[in-house]
Amino acid sequence: MRFRVQSKSIGRLAPFLALLVFAAYFGAGTASDGAKAADGPGSCTGDSACVGNTGTIGANSCNGINACYGNAGTIGDNSCNGRDSCYTNAGAIGDNSCTSDRACFNNGAGGGGAGTVGNSACNGVNACFGNGFFGAGEVGPGSCNGPNSCNGTGRDGNGTIGANSCNGVLTCYGNGD
């Protein structure tokens, strides 16, 4: 028994085959921006949001352009939402933290720092920018909420911010330099 494929059949299958090849090549859009299946739901949206990510990301986190680009740390739920919010993060970031542009940019990324951010902390533009970059920058829960509130904490030395502290504009700017 011989089977013949008619040219009409191939014409009908062409769009489906093209879509199949596209999905296989680009991973059906699941990992093209660095997101992993283990990352929380609703996470890693935005251009290059999780490119180079090797860390763990919670639900509804890392949303925005370059939000968690190069992340190697652990990020809790509802955190790191904003442009460059946790760019090259290497430290641990709690839930509901680092939610604004560059809020935790370079957190713990300098090679010598810890860069720990507690829950509900570092919310504001540049709030904890460079935290723990060369030193051990530790921000307690509920702290450093406001623009530039703790920008540079532990950048060159050890800067520790306790719980519910340094909330407001420039309140603890450069602590531990």
Contacts in CASP RR format, 6 or more apart in sequence:
PFRMAT RR
TARGET T0000
AUTHOR 0000-0000-0000
METHOD contacts of the structure
MODEL  1
MRFRVQSKSIGRLAPFLALLVFAAYFGAGTASDGAKAADGPGSCTGDSAC
VGNTGTIGANSCNGINACYGNAGTIGDNSCNGRDSCYTNAGAIGDNSCTS
DRACFNNGAGGGGAGTVGNSACNGVNACFGNGFFGAGEVGPGSCNGPNSC
NGTGRDGNGTIGANSCNGVLTCYGNGD
23 29 0 8 1.000
26 32 0 8 1.000
30 37 0 8 1.000
33 44 0 8 1.000
33 46 0 8 1.000
33 47 0 8 1.000
33 48 0 8 1.000
33 49 0 8 1.000
33 50 0 8 1.000
33 51 0 8 1.000
34 44 0 8 1.000
34 49 0 8 1.000
34 50 0 8 1.000
34 51 0 8 1.000
34 52 0 8 1.000
34 53 0 8 1.000
35 43 0 8 1.000
35 44 0 8 1.000
35 49 0 8 1.000
35 50 0 8 1.000
35 53 0 8 1.000
35 57 0 8 1.000
36 50 0 8 1.000
36 53 0 8 1.000
36 57 0 8 1.000
38 56 0 8 1.000
39 50 0 8 1.000
39 53 0 8 1.000
39 56 0 8 1.000
39 57 0 8 1.000
39 58 0 8 1.000
39 62 0 8 1.000
40 57 0 8 1.000
40 58 0 8 1.000
40 59 0 8 1.000
40 60 0 8 1.000
40 61 0 8 1.000
40 77 0 8 1.000
41 59 0 8 1.000
41 60 0 8 1.000
42 59 0 8 1.000
42 60 0 8 1.000
42 63 0 8 1.000
43 50 0 8 1.000
43 57 0 8 1.000
43 58 0 8 1.000
43 59 0 8 1.000
43 60 0 8 1.000
43 61 0 8 1.000
43 62 0 8 1.000
43 63 0 8 1.000
44 50 0 8 1.000
44 53 0 8 1.000
44 57 0 8 1.000
44 61 0 8 1.000
44 62 0 8 1.000
44 63 0 8 1.000
44 67 0 8 1.000
44 68 0 8 1.000
45 62 0 8 1.000
45 63 0 8 1.000
45 64 0 8 1.000
46 63 0 8 1.000
46 64 0 8 1.000
46 65 0 8 1.000
46 67 0 8 1.000
47 64 0 8 1.000
47 65 0 8 1.000
47 66 0 8 1.000
48 65 0 8 1.000
48 66 0 8 1.000
48 69 0 8 1.000
49 62 0 8 1.000
49 63 0 8 1.000
49 64 0 8 1.000
49 65 0 8 1.000
49 66 0 8 1.000
49 67 0 8 1.000
49 68 0 8 1.000
49 69 0 8 1.000
50 57 0 8 1.000
50 62 0 8 1.000
50 67 0 8 1.000
50 68 0 8 1.000
50 69 0 8 1.000
50 70 0 8 1.000
50 71 0 8 1.000
51 66 0 8 1.000
51 69 0 8 1.000
51 70 0 8 1.000
52 69 0 8 1.000
52 70 0 8 1.000
52 71 0 8 1.000
53 62 0 8 1.000
53 68 0 8 1.000
53 69 0 8 1.000
53 70 0 8 1.000
53 71 0 8 1.000
53 72 0 8 1.000
54 70 0 8 1.000
54 71 0 8 1.000
54 72 0 8 1.000
54 73 0 8 1.000
55 71 0 8 1.000
55 72 0 8 1.000
55 73 0 8 1.000
55 74 0 8 1.000
55 75 0 8 1.000
56 73 0 8 1.000
56 74 0 8 1.000
56 75 0 8 1.000
57 68 0 8 1.000
57 71 0 8 1.000
57 75 0 8 1.000
57 76 0 8 1.000
57 80 0 8 1.000
58 75 0 8 1.000
58 76 0 8 1.000
58 77 0 8 1.000
58 79 0 8 1.000
59 77 0 8 1.000
59 78 0 8 1.000
60 77 0 8 1.000
60 78 0 8 1.000
60 81 0 8 1.000
61 68 0 8 1.000
61 75 0 8 1.000
61 76 0 8 1.000
61 77 0 8 1.000
61 78 0 8 1.000
61 79 0 8 1.000
61 80 0 8 1.000
61 81 0 8 1.000
62 68 0 8 1.000
62 71 0 8 1.000
62 75 0 8 1.000
62 79 0 8 1.000
62 80 0 8 1.000
62 81 0 8 1.000
62 85 0 8 1.000
62 86 0 8 1.000
63 80 0 8 1.000
63 81 0 8 1.000
63 82 0 8 1.000
64 81 0 8 1.000
64 82 0 8 1.000
64 83 0 8 1.000
64 85 0 8 1.000
65 82 0 8 1.000
65 83 0 8 1.000
65 84 0 8 1.000
66 83 0 8 1.000
66 84 0 8 1.000
66 87 0 8 1.000
67 80 0 8 1.000
67 81 0 8 1.000
67 82 0 8 1.000
67 83 0 8 1.000
67 84 0 8 1.000
67 85 0 8 1.000
67 86 0 8 1.000
67 87 0 8 1.000
68 75 0 8 1.000
68 80 0 8 1.000
68 85 0 8 1.000
68 86 0 8 1.000
68 87 0 8 1.000
68 89 0 8 1.000
69 84 0 8 1.000
69 87 0 8 1.000
69 88 0 8 1.000
70 87 0 8 1.000
70 88 0 8 1.000
70 89 0 8 1.000
71 80 0 8 1.000
71 86 0 8 1.000
71 88 0 8 1.000
71 89 0 8 1.000
71 90 0 8 1.000
72 89 0 8 1.000
72 90 0 8 1.000
72 91 0 8 1.000
73 89 0 8 1.000
73 90 0 8 1.000
73 91 0 8 1.000
73 92 0 8 1.000
73 93 0 8 1.000
74 91 0 8 1.000
74 92 0 8 1.000
74 93 0 8 1.000
75 86 0 8 1.000
75 89 0 8 1.000
75 93 0 8 1.000
75 94 0 8 1.000
76 93 0 8 1.000
76 94 0 8 1.000
76 95 0 8 1.000
76 97 0 8 1.000
77 95 0 8 1.000
77 96 0 8 1.000
78 95 0 8 1.000
78 96 0 8 1.000
78 99 0 8 1.000
79 86 0 8 1.000
79 93 0 8 1.000
79 94 0 8 1.000
79 95 0 8 1.000
79 96 0 8 1.000
79 97 0 8 1.000
79 98 0 8 1.000
79 99 0 8 1.000
80 86 0 8 1.000
80 89 0 8 1.000
80 93 0 8 1.000
80 97 0 8 1.000
80 98 0 8 1.000
80 99 0 8 1.000
80 103 0 8 1.000
80 104 0 8 1.000
81 98 0 8 1.000
81 99 0 8 1.000
82 99 0 8 1.000
82 100 0 8 1.000
82 101 0 8 1.000
82 103 0 8 1.000
83 101 0 8 1.000
83 102 0 8 1.000
84 101 0 8 1.000
84 102 0 8 1.000
84 105 0 8 1.000
85 98 0 8 1.000
85 99 0 8 1.000
85 100 0 8 1.000
85 101 0 8 1.000
85 102 0 8 1.000
85 103 0 8 1.000
85 104 0 8 1.000
85 105 0 8 1.000
86 93 0 8 1.000
86 98 0 8 1.000
86 103 0 8 1.000
86 104 0 8 1.000
86 105 0 8 1.000
86 107 0 8 1.000
87 102 0 8 1.000
87 105 0 8 1.000
87 106 0 8 1.000
88 105 0 8 1.000
88 106 0 8 1.000
88 107 0 8 1.000
88 109 0 8 1.000
89 104 0 8 1.000
89 106 0 8 1.000
89 107 0 8 1.000
89 108 0 8 1.000
89 109 0 8 1.000
90 107 0 8 1.000
90 108 0 8 1.000
90 109 0 8 1.000
90 110 0 8 1.000
90 111 0 8 1.000
90 113 0 8 1.000
90 115 0 8 1.000
91 107 0 8 1.000
91 108 0 8 1.000
91 114 0 8 1.000
91 115 0 8 1.000
91 116 0 8 1.000
91 117 0 8 1.000
92 115 0 8 1.000
92 116 0 8 1.000
92 117 0 8 1.000
92 118 0 8 1.000
93 104 0 8 1.000
93 107 0 8 1.000
93 117 0 8 1.000
93 118 0 8 1.000
93 122 0 8 1.000
94 117 0 8 1.000
94 118 0 8 1.000
94 119 0 8 1.000
94 121 0 8 1.000
95 119 0 8 1.000
95 120 0 8 1.000
96 119 0 8 1.000
96 120 0 8 1.000
96 123 0 8 1.000
97 103 0 8 1.000
97 104 0 8 1.000
97 117 0 8 1.000
97 118 0 8 1.000
97 119 0 8 1.000
97 120 0 8 1.000
97 121 0 8 1.000
97 122 0 8 1.000
97 123 0 8 1.000
98 104 0 8 1.000
98 107 0 8 1.000
98 117 0 8 1.000
98 121 0 8 1.000
98 122 0 8 1.000
98 123 0 8 1.000
98 127 0 8 1.000
98 128 0 8 1.000
99 123 0 8 1.000
99 124 0 8 1.000
100 123 0 8 1.000
100 124 0 8 1.000
100 125 0 8 1.000
100 127 0 8 1.000
100 147 0 8 1.000
101 124 0 8 1.000
101 125 0 8 1.000
101 126 0 8 1.000
102 125 0 8 1.000
102 126 0 8 1.000
102 129 0 8 1.000
103 122 0 8 1.000
103 123 0 8 1.000
103 124 0 8 1.000
103 125 0 8 1.000
103 126 0 8 1.000
103 127 0 8 1.000
103 128 0 8 1.000
103 129 0 8 1.000
104 117 0 8 1.000
104 122 0 8 1.000
104 127 0 8 1.000
104 128 0 8 1.000
104 129 0 8 1.000
104 130 0 8 1.000
104 131 0 8 1.000
105 126 0 8 1.000
105 129 0 8 1.000
105 130 0 8 1.000
106 129 0 8 1.000
106 130 0 8 1.000
106 131 0 8 1.000
106 133 0 8 1.000
107 115 0 8 1.000
107 117 0 8 1.000
107 128 0 8 1.000
107 130 0 8 1.000
107 131 0 8 1.000
107 132 0 8 1.000
108 114 0 8 1.000
108 115 0 8 1.000
108 130 0 8 1.000
108 131 0 8 1.000
108 132 0 8 1.000
108 133 0 8 1.000
108 137 0 8 1.000
109 130 0 8 1.000
109 133 0 8 1.000
110 132 0 8 1.000
110 133 0 8 1.000
110 134 0 8 1.000
111 134 0 8 1.000
112 132 0 8 1.000
112 133 0 8 1.000
112 134 0 8 1.000
112 135 0 8 1.000
113 132 0 8 1.000
113 133 0 8 1.000
113 134 0 8 1.000
113 135 0 8 1.000
113 136 0 8 1.000
113 137 0 8 1.000
113 154 0 8 1.000
114 132 0 8 1.000
114 135 0 8 1.000
114 136 0 8 1.000
114 137 0 8 1.000
114 138 0 8 1.000
115 131 0 8 1.000
115 132 0 8 1.000
115 136 0 8 1.000
115 137 0 8 1.000
115 138 0 8 1.000
115 139 0 8 1.000
116 137 0 8 1.000
116 138 0 8 1.000
116 139 0 8 1.000
116 140 0 8 1.000
117 128 0 8 1.000
117 131 0 8 1.000
117 139 0 8 1.000
117 140 0 8 1.000
118 139 0 8 1.000
118 140 0 8 1.000
118 141 0 8 1.000
118 142 0 8 1.000
118 143 0 8 1.000
119 141 0 8 1.000
119 142 0 8 1.000
120 141 0 8 1.000
120 142 0 8 1.000
120 145 0 8 1.000
121 128 0 8 1.000
121 139 0 8 1.000
121 140 0 8 1.000
121 141 0 8 1.000
121 142 0 8 1.000
121 143 0 8 1.000
121 144 0 8 1.000
121 145 0 8 1.000
122 128 0 8 1.000
122 131 0 8 1.000
122 139 0 8 1.000
122 143 0 8 1.000
122 144 0 8 1.000
122 145 0 8 1.000
122 149 0 8 1.000
122 150 0 8 1.000
123 144 0 8 1.000
123 145 0 8 1.000
123 146 0 8 1.000
124 145 0 8 1.000
124 146 0 8 1.000
124 147 0 8 1.000
124 149 0 8 1.000
125 146 0 8 1.000
125 147 0 8 1.000
125 148 0 8 1.000
126 147 0 8 1.000
126 148 0 8 1.000
126 151 0 8 1.000
127 144 0 8 1.000
127 145 0 8 1.000
127 146 0 8 1.000
127 147 0 8 1.000
127 148 0 8 1.000
127 149 0 8 1.000
127 150 0 8 1.000
127 151 0 8 1.000
128 139 0 8 1.000
128 144 0 8 1.000
128 149 0 8 1.000
128 150 0 8 1.000
128 151 0 8 1.000
128 152 0 8 1.000
128 153 0 8 1.000
129 148 0 8 1.000
129 151 0 8 1.000
129 152 0 8 1.000
130 151 0 8 1.000
130 152 0 8 1.000
130 153 0 8 1.000
130 154 0 8 1.000
130 155 0 8 1.000
131 137 0 8 1.000
131 139 0 8 1.000
131 150 0 8 1.000
131 152 0 8 1.000
131 153 0 8 1.000
131 154 0 8 1.000
131 155 0 8 1.000
132 152 0 8 1.000
132 153 0 8 1.000
132 154 0 8 1.000
132 155 0 8 1.000
132 159 0 8 1.000
133 152 0 8 1.000
133 154 0 8 1.000
133 155 0 8 1.000
133 156 0 8 1.000
134 154 0 8 1.000
134 155 0 8 1.000
134 156 0 8 1.000
134 157 0 8 1.000
135 154 0 8 1.000
135 155 0 8 1.000
135 156 0 8 1.000
135 157 0 8 1.000
135 158 0 8 1.000
135 159 0 8 1.000
136 154 0 8 1.000
136 157 0 8 1.000
136 158 0 8 1.000
136 159 0 8 1.000
136 160 0 8 1.000
137 153 0 8 1.000
137 154 0 8 1.000
137 158 0 8 1.000
137 159 0 8 1.000
137 160 0 8 1.000
137 161 0 8 1.000
137 176 0 8 1.000
138 159 0 8 1.000
138 160 0 8 1.000
138 161 0 8 1.000
138 162 0 8 1.000
139 150 0 8 1.000
139 153 0 8 1.000
139 161 0 8 1.000
139 162 0 8 1.000
140 161 0 8 1.000
140 162 0 8 1.000
140 163 0 8 1.000
140 165 0 8 1.000
141 163 0 8 1.000
141 164 0 8 1.000
142 163 0 8 1.000
142 164 0 8 1.000
142 165 0 8 1.000
142 167 0 8 1.000
143 150 0 8 1.000
143 161 0 8 1.000
143 162 0 8 1.000
143 163 0 8 1.000
143 164 0 8 1.000
143 165 0 8 1.000
143 166 0 8 1.000
143 167 0 8 1.000
144 150 0 8 1.000
144 153 0 8 1.000
144 161 0 8 1.000
144 165 0 8 1.000
144 166 0 8 1.000
144 167 0 8 1.000
144 171 0 8 1.000
144 172 0 8 1.000
145 167 0 8 1.000
145 168 0 8 1.000
146 167 0 8 1.000
146 168 0 8 1.000
146 169 0 8 1.000
146 171 0 8 1.000
147 168 0 8 1.000
147 169 0 8 1.000
147 170 0 8 1.000
148 169 0 8 1.000
148 170 0 8 1.000
148 173 0 8 1.000
149 166 0 8 1.000
149 167 0 8 1.000
149 168 0 8 1.000
149 169 0 8 1.000
149 170 0 8 1.000
149 171 0 8 1.000
149 172 0 8 1.000
149 173 0 8 1.000
150 161 0 8 1.000
150 166 0 8 1.000
150 171 0 8 1.000
150 172 0 8 1.000
150 173 0 8 1.000
150 174 0 8 1.000
150 175 0 8 1.000
151 170 0 8 1.000
151 173 0 8 1.000
151 174 0 8 1.000
152 173 0 8 1.000
152 174 0 8 1.000
152 175 0 8 1.000
152 176 0 8 1.000
152 177 0 8 1.000
153 159 0 8 1.000
153 161 0 8 1.000
153 172 0 8 1.000
153 174 0 8 1.000
153 175 0 8 1.000
153 176 0 8 1.000
154 174 0 8 1.000
154 175 0 8 1.000
154 176 0 8 1.000
154 177 0 8 1.000
155 174 0 8 1.000
155 176 0 8 1.000
155 177 0 8 1.000
156 176 0 8 1.000
156 177 0 8 1.000
157 176 0 8 1.000
157 177 0 8 1.000
158 176 0 8 1.000
159 175 0 8 1.000
159 176 0 8 1.000
161 172 0 8 1.000
161 175 0 8 1.000
165 172 0 8 1.000
166 172 0 8 1.000
166 175 0 8 1.000
END
